Amino acid sequence: MTELLKPDALALEKAARIIKGGGVVAFPTETVYGLGADAGNPEAIKRIFAAKGRPQDNPLIVHISSLDQLPKVIQGELPPQAKALAERFWPGPLTMILPKGDAISSECTAGLDSVGVRFPMNECAQMLISASGVPIAAPSANISGRPSPTSAQHVLSDMNGKIPLILDGGACSVGLESTVVDVRTLPVRVLRPGGVTPEMIADVLGEVEVDGSVLRPLKQGEIARSPGMKYKHYAPKGSLTIVSGPSEAVAAKICALYDSAPASKRILALDGHVRLYGDRLVYPLGADADTAAQRLFAALRDMDEQGVQTIFSEAVDTSGIGLAVMNRLGRAAAFNIIEV
């Protein structure tokens, strides 16, 4: 059985011993819960992949608790654009793609010569990394392909019996995985959107590009340069269809689809649109994209627990964090999107 412990001093000491011994521990960050192991230990990394059932061509992000750890993780110095982003957004929900250092196992980076590095803001994450004394590789702590976990109970649902320990630090504040930015070229390129938005990055650097794969599936043979780029990801057990367009037209289309669908169905909608769906069963995502980001994965998991077989979701505006919400929705739906 898997232990679920509040992250007090004894629990953190126990978790650090597991990490040092080549084991795997789940822990909270401000984005989602991570499944952590020593980033320099190939056997420990293999245990992450085994617990998740994750394809080994999907690279892991390495987490640090101090800039002093960077020489262990990357090759050479931070480029100026990376320094500027680190000064503004670290610690925080930003991952930067940099040349891989020799101390990081190739299993961690799926054989790539680059590594994604993040300095999380969450205090529990920082304390665990510091106590372990090593950079920690950590994908989201869920079965591969399922909605990411934003609470310890979500982790327990997927990982009970597969890992020895989960540190329960409460609900995650951001709710979506970190923004991933390739900073090796100019302009820097967003590979996965998150809480640090392209607009925020442009405010620091003056220019930013968003990879075309953010709102489309990877092309045949295209390499996943960042976690979260796979075709179907974050998916609920039921089918998910997204409807995009003016809100009134979207609601009309969703109502028609809902009414013709078999039983066990739900609608995902922003609070201001719930009234458009009458007495149909709606899961409100909040007032705006920020709240939708916090609630989305929990909503998908709740509907799995309820046995919901068919889900219809409104699209959200892609400005700000809305881009990240649409990225996750799109992949959860395998890009089954209807334009109206």
C-alpha positions in Angstrom: 0.0 0.0 0.0 1.0 3.6 -0.6 1.4 5.9 2.4 -0.3 9.3 2.3 1.4 11.8 4.6 1.2 15.5 5.3 4.6 17.1 4.5 5.9 17.7 8.0 9.6 17.3 8.9 9.5 13.5 9.4 7.5 12.9 6.2 9.9 15.0 4.2 12.9 13.2 5.7 11.3 9.8 4.8 10.6 11.0 1.2 14.1 12.2 0.8 15.5 8.8 1.9 13.3 7.1 -0.7 14.6 9.5 -3.4 18.3 9.0 -2.3 17.7 5.2 -2.4 16.5 5.3 -6.0 12.8 5.2 -5.2 9.8 7.3 -6.4 7.7 9.7 -4.4 4.7 11.8 -5.4 4.8 15.4 -4.2 2.8 18.6 -4.8 3.9 21.6 -6.9 1.9 24.7 -7.7 1.0 23.2 -11.1 0.1 19.6 -10.6 1.4 16.7 -8.4 4.7 15.3 -9.6 6.1 11.8 -9.5 9.7 12.3 -8.5 13.0 10.4 -8.6 16.7 11.2 -8.8 17.3 12.7 -12.2 20.8 11.3 -12.4 19.8 7.7 -11.5 18.8 5.6 -14.6 17.1 2.9 -12.6 15.1 5.4 -10.6 13.9 7.0 -13.8 12.8 3.7 -15.1 10.7 3.3 -12.0 8.8 6.5 -12.9 8.1 5.2 -16.4 6.9 1.9 -15.0 4.6 3.4 -12.4 3.0 5.7 -15.0 3.0 3.3 -17.9 4.6 6.1 -19.8 6.3 5.7 -23.2 10.0 6.1 -22.8 10.3 8.5 -25.7 8.5 11.2 -23.7 11.1 13.3 -21.8 10.8 14.3 -18.1 11.3 17.7 -16.5 14.0 18.1 -13.9 13.2 20.2 -10.8 15.6 22.2 -8.8 15.4 24.1 -5.5 18.3 26.5 -6.0 20.1 28.1 -9.0 23.2 26.5 -7.4 22.0 23.2 -8.7 22.0 24.3 -12.4 25.6 23.2 -13.1 24.5 19.6 -12.3 21.7 19.9 -14.7 22.7 21.9 -17.8 25.7 22.2 -20.1 27.3 25.6 -19.9 25.9 28.9 -18.7 22.3 30.2 -18.9 21.9 32.2 -22.1 20.8 35.9 -21.5 17.2 35.2 -22.5 17.0 32.4 -20.0 18.5 34.5 -17.2 15.9 37.2 -17.9 13.1 34.7 -17.7 14.5 33.1 -14.5 14.8 36.4 -12.8 11.1 37.1 -13.5 9.5 33.7 -13.2 11.6 31.4 -11.1 10.6 30.0 -8.7 7.3 29.4 -10.6 5.4 27.5 -13.3 8.0 27.9 -16.0 10.2 25.1 -17.6 13.1 26.1 -19.8 14.6 23.7 -22.4 18.4 23.9 -22.2 21.5 21.8 -23.2 21.6 18.7 -21.0 24.4 18.3 -18.5 26.3 15.0 -18.1 24.9 14.4 -14.6 21.3 14.0 -15.9 20.6 10.5 -17.2 19.7 10.0 -20.8 16.7 8.0 -19.7 15.4 11.2 -18.1 15.6 13.2 -21.4 14.4 10.3 -23.7 17.8 10.4 -25.3 17.6 14.0 -26.3 20.6 16.3 -25.8 18.4 18.9 -24.1 16.7 19.0 -20.7 13.6 20.8 -19.4 14.4 22.5 -16.1 12.0 24.0 -13.5 12.4 25.7 -10.2 9.0 25.2 -8.6 7.4 27.7 -6.2 5.7 25.2 -4.0 7.4 25.1 -0.6 6.9 21.3 -0.1 8.6 20.7 -3.5 11.5 22.9 -2.7 12.0 21.3 0.7 11.9 17.8 -0.8 14.5 18.6 -3.5 16.8 20.3 -0.9 16.5 17.4 1.5 17.2 14.8 -1.2 20.3 16.7 -2.3 19.7 15.9 -6.0 17.7 17.4 -8.9 14.4 15.5 -9.1 12.9 14.4 -12.4 9.1 14.5 -12.1 6.3 14.1 -14.7 2.7 14.5 -13.5 1.8 11.8 -10.9 -0.9 10.0 -12.9 -1.3 7.0 -15.2 0.0 8.1 -18.6 -2.6 9.7 -20.7 -5.1 10.4 -17.9 -6.0 13.8 -16.5 -3.2 15.2 -14.4 -3.6 15.1 -10.6 -4.2 18.4 -8.7 -4.8 16.7 -5.3 -3.2 13.9 -3.4 -6.4 11.9 -3.7 -6.1 12.0 -7.5 -2.6 10.6 -7.1 -3.7 7.9 -4.8 -6.4 6.9 -7.3 -3.8 6.2 -9.9 -0.7 5.2 -7.9 -1.9 3.3 -4.9 0.4 0.2 -4.5 2.7 1.4 -7.3 4.8 3.9 -5.2 5.7 3.9 -1.5 4.7 7.5 -0.5 2.6 10.5 -1.5 3.2 13.9 0.2 -0.2 15.5 0.6 0.2 19.3 0.3 -3.4 20.1 -0.6 -4.8 21.4 -3.9 -2.5 22.8 -6.5 -2.9 26.5 -7.1 -2.3 26.7 -10.9 -3.9 23.4 -11.9 -2.2 23.0 -15.3 1.4 21.8 -15.9 4.2 24.4 -16.3 4.8 26.4 -19.4 7.6 24.9 -21.4 9.8 27.3 -23.4 12.8 26.4 -25.6 15.3 29.2 -24.8 18.1 27.9 -26.9 17.2 30.2 -29.9 15.7 33.6 -30.4 12.9 34.3 -30.3 12.2 31.8 -27.6 9.5 29.2 -28.5 6.6 28.0 -26.3 6.3 24.3 -26.7 3.6 23.8 -24.0 1.5 26.7 -22.6 0.8 27.1 -18.9 0.6 29.6 -16.1 3.4 31.8 -17.5 1.7 33.0 -20.7 3.2 34.0 -24.0 2.1 37.6 -23.3 4.0 37.5 -20.0 7.1 36.1 -21.7 6.9 38.8 -24.4 6.7 41.4 -21.7 10.2 40.3 -20.6 11.9 39.5 -23.9 9.9 41.6 -26.3 9.2 38.7 -28.6 8.1 35.0 -28.3 6.9 32.3 -30.7 4.3 29.7 -30.0 5.0 26.3 -31.5 2.4 25.2 -34.1 1.9 21.9 -32.2 0.3 23.7 -29.2 -3.2 23.6 -30.8 -2.8 20.6 -33.2 -1.6 17.0 -32.9 2.1 16.1 -33.7 2.6 15.2 -37.3 3.7 11.7 -38.4 7.3 11.1 -37.2 7.4 14.5 -35.4 9.5 14.2 -32.1 7.9 15.2 -28.8 10.4 17.9 -27.7 8.4 18.6 -24.5 6.1 16.6 -22.2 2.5 17.0 -23.1 3.0 17.1 -26.9 1.6 13.6 -27.5 -1.6 13.3 -29.6 -4.0 12.2 -26.9 -3.1 13.3 -23.4 -4.9 14.3 -20.2 -7.9 12.3 -21.4 -11.0 11.2 -19.5 -12.5 7.8 -19.9 -15.5 9.1 -21.7 -15.5 10.7 -25.2 -14.9 14.5 -25.2 -16.0 16.9 -28.0 -15.1 20.6 -28.0 -17.4 23.1 -29.7 -15.8 26.5 -30.8 -17.4 29.7 -32.0 -19.7 32.5 -30.7 -21.1 31.5 -27.3 -24.8 31.5 -28.3 -24.1 29.3 -31.4 -21.8 27.0 -29.3 -24.5 26.5 -26.7 -27.1 25.7 -29.4 -24.8 23.1 -31.0 -23.9 21.5 -27.6 -27.6 21.3 -26.6 -28.4 19.5 -29.9 -25.4 17.1 -29.5 -26.3 16.5 -25.8 -30.0 15.8 -26.5 -29.1 13.2 -29.1 -26.4 11.5 -27.0 -27.1 8.5 -24.9 -27.4 8.7 -21.1 -24.4 9.5 -18.8 -23.4 12.9 -20.3 -22.2 16.2 -19.1 -21.4 19.7 -20.4 -18.3 21.8 -19.5 -19.0 25.5 -19.5 -18.0 28.8 -18.0 -20.2 30.1 -15.2 -21.7 32.9 -17.4 -22.9 30.4 -20.0 -24.5 27.8 -17.7 -28.0 29.4 -18.2 -27.8 28.7 -21.9 -28.0 25.0 -21.3 -31.3 24.9 -19.4 -31.8 21.9 -17.2 -29.1 19.9 -18.8 -26.2 18.6 -16.6 -23.4 21.2 -16.6 -20.1 21.1 -14.8 -19.2 24.8 -14.3 -15.6 25.6 -14.9 -15.6 29.0 -13.2 -15.9 32.6 -14.3 -12.9 32.8 -16.6 -9.9 30.9 -18.1 -7.9 31.2 -14.9 -10.5 29.4 -12.9 -11.0 26.9 -15.7 -7.3 26.1 -15.5 -7.6 25.3 -11.8 -10.7 23.1 -12.2 -10.3 21.4 -15.6 -8.4 18.2 -14.5 -10.5 17.8 -11.4 -13.6 18.1 -13.5 -12.5 15.4 -15.9 -11.6 13.1 -13.0 -14.9 13.7 -11.3 -16.7 12.7 -14.4 -14.7 9.6 -14.7 -15.7 8.7 -11.1 -19.4 9.3 -12.0 -19.1 7.1 -15.1 -19.8 9.9 -17.6 -19.4 8.5 -21.1 -20.0 11.6 -23.2 -18.7 15.1 -22.5 -19.3 18.3 -24.5 -17.1 21.3 -23.8 -17.1 24.9 -24.8 -13.9 26.3 -26.2 -12.3 29.2 -24.3 -10.6 32.3 -25.7 -6.9 31.5 -26.3 -5.6 34.8 -24.9 -3.6 34.5 -21.6 -3.9 31.2 -19.8 -6.8 30.3 -22.1 -4.2 29.0 -24.6 -3.1 26.5 -22.0 -6.7 25.5 -21.2 -7.4 24.9 -24.9 -4.1 23.0 -25.3 -5.2 20.6 -22.6 -8.7 20.3 -23.8 -7.6 19.7 -27.3 -5.3 16.9 -26.4 -7.9 15.4 -24.0 -10.3 15.3 -26.9 -7.7 14.0 -29.4 -8.5 17.3 -31.2 -12.2 16.4 -31.8 -13.3 20.0 -32.3 -16.4 21.3 -34.0 -16.4 24.9 -35.4 -19.7 26.7 -35.5 
